[in-house]
Amino acid sequence: MRLRWRRAARLAGCVQILGLFMVVSGCGPTVGSVVGKVTFDGKPVPGGNVTVIPSSGSAQMGAIDQNGNYSISNVPTGPAKITVETASQKPTKMPSGAKIVPPKDVKAPNYDPNEAKKGIYVAIPNRYSVPEESGLALDVKSGKNEKNLDLQK
């Protein structure tokens, strides 16, 4: 009986060492990060999202800040397509006559649902939101990858 336990313990130890070796040698999935700046006709795009779509693995998305910068982590290494969308920043209009009515016990705040998005929507061509049409690509390497995106009309 002891011999079986020793064999099992030895086998478990070998499996752990093999797993550690695979991780250290890079046999596991590798990822990188992608950072950069999005501009449209030379001016920073102050809002929207950049999506990196790897040839294998899950797509990763990052928000564009007010200066046009974006950062995306955990992107699988290898060839990837990139998309940019700004439509999510487009102000929405409430239907004519619609009102935001708070509960009776709550004082209505001075709130305009479009106020938060004012000044950050920049219309870009729709092709940039379609992976096959954007023309944006990157070969993601392990570590930090810089990819500035200069969009044109």
Number of C-alpha atoms within 10 A of each C-alpha: 5 7 8 9 10 11 11 12 12 12 12 12 12 12 12 12 12 12 14 12 12 12 13 10 9 10 10 10 9 16 17 17 19 25 17 17 19 26 18 18 11 10 12 20 26 22 26 23 19 27 20 26 21 21 14 11 13 12 16 18 20 18 19 23 18 14 15 20 21 22 19 19 17 16 25 25 21 17 15 21 21 25 23 27 22 23 16 12 20 17 16 10 9 11 7 6 5 8 8 11 9 10 8 7 6 8 9 11 8 6 9 9 13 13 9 11 15 11 13 18 17 17 14 18 15 14 14 20 19 15 18 12 13 17 13 19 17 18 13 24 17 15 14 15 18 13 18 15 21 15 20 11 7
